[in-house]
Amino acid sequence: EKLHISEPSNAYDFGQIINAVNTNKDKAACADLLTLTDPKNLPVLLSNKLEGEIFLIFIQSLEYYVIGKDPGLVYQHLFYLSKAERFKMVLALLSKNEKEQVQQLFDLLSENQNNQYSLEDLESLKKVYEL
């Protein structure tokens, strides 16, 4: 059954949707959620709930469903995701394989570079992601 995603109005709603998305490993639904969510609100909506699994489903959803349509949105989400509580901790716990997935997304961002971000912006964001 496909999850119906509507724009979350608060951290609690966002958390409920994320849990459902994560339980079903539903990358398409996660992409819908990220498309509906203003990247600037991501740190507040995530509150202190960022975990490795959630981080990775975000990365995969952005890579599989969003980058082809809107690389600028992907950049914005990566930028604001890095401002979320627990980001550094999650990053520190990524395996080599998981880090490669993040690297892959950054590679796609440089290939699909548009006027919403420069390659310099991308390079400095890569440093934040320790790539």
C-alpha positions in Angstrom: 0.0 0.0 0.0 1.4 3.3 -1.0 1.9 5.8 1.8 -0.1 9.0 1.3 2.3 11.9 2.1 1.1 15.4 3.0 3.2 18.3 4.2 4.1 17.8 7.9 3.2 20.9 10.0 5.4 20.0 13.0 8.2 17.8 14.2 5.7 15.2 15.6 3.9 14.8 12.2 7.3 14.7 10.4 8.5 12.0 12.8 5.4 9.9 12.3 5.8 10.0 8.5 9.5 9.3 8.7 8.8 6.3 10.9 6.3 4.9 8.4 8.6 5.6 5.5 11.5 4.0 7.3 9.5 0.9 8.3 8.4 0.3 4.7 11.8 1.4 3.3 9.6 3.4 0.9 12.0 5.6 -1.0 9.3 7.0 -3.3 7.2 8.2 -0.3 10.3 9.6 1.3 11.1 11.5 -1.9 7.5 12.9 -1.8 8.0 14.0 1.8 11.3 15.8 0.9 9.7 17.4 -2.1 6.9 18.8 0.0 9.1 19.9 2.9 10.9 23.2 2.7 14.6 22.3 3.2 15.0 25.3 5.6 12.6 23.6 8.0 14.4 20.2 8.0 16.6 20.8 11.1 13.5 21.9 13.1 11.3 19.1 11.8 14.0 16.4 12.4 14.5 17.8 15.9 16.8 15.4 17.7 15.6 12.3 15.7 18.2 12.0 13.0 19.6 8.5 12.8 21.7 6.6 10.4 18.7 4.7 8.8 16.8 8.0 8.3 19.9 9.7 6.9 20.4 6.9 4.4 16.8 6.7 3.2 17.0 10.5 2.6 20.2 10.1 0.6 18.8 7.2 -1.4 15.4 9.0 -2.1 17.2 12.1 -3.2 19.4 10.1 -5.5 16.7 7.8 -7.0 13.7 10.2 -7.3 14.6 13.9 -6.8 18.0 14.6 -8.4 16.7 14.0 -12.0 13.9 16.5 -11.5 15.4 19.1 -9.2 19.1 19.1 -8.4 18.7 22.5 -6.6 16.3 21.0 -4.1 18.7 18.1 -3.5 21.5 20.6 -2.8 19.3 22.5 -0.4 18.2 19.4 1.5 21.8 18.3 1.9 22.8 21.7 3.1 20.1 21.9 5.7 20.4 18.3 6.7 24.0 19.1 7.7 22.6 21.7 10.2 20.4 19.1 11.9 21.1 17.9 15.5 23.0 14.7 15.6 24.3 15.1 12.0 28.0 14.9 13.0 27.3 11.7 15.1 25.4 10.1 12.2 28.2 11.0 9.8 30.8 9.5 12.1 28.9 6.1 12.2 28.5 5.7 8.5 30.2 2.6 7.0 32.5 2.9 4.0 29.7 1.6 1.7 27.2 4.2 3.1 29.8 7.0 2.7 30.1 5.9 -1.0 26.4 6.4 -1.4 26.7 9.9 -0.2 29.7 10.5 -2.5 27.6 9.2 -5.4 24.9 11.7 -4.7 27.4 14.5 -4.6 28.9 13.3 -7.9 25.4 13.4 -9.5 25.0 17.0 -8.1 28.2 18.1 -9.9 27.1 16.4 -13.1 23.6 18.1 -12.9 24.9 21.4 -11.6 22.5 24.3 -12.2 22.3 27.9 -11.3 20.9 27.2 -7.8 24.4 26.3 -6.5 27.9 26.6 -7.7 30.6 24.0 -7.9 32.4 25.9 -5.1 29.2 25.6 -2.9 29.2 21.9 -3.6 32.9 21.5 -2.7 32.4 23.3 0.6 29.3 21.2 1.4 31.3 18.0 0.6 33.8 19.0 3.3 31.0 19.3 5.8 30.0 15.7 4.8 33.7 14.8 5.2 34.1 13.6 1.6 
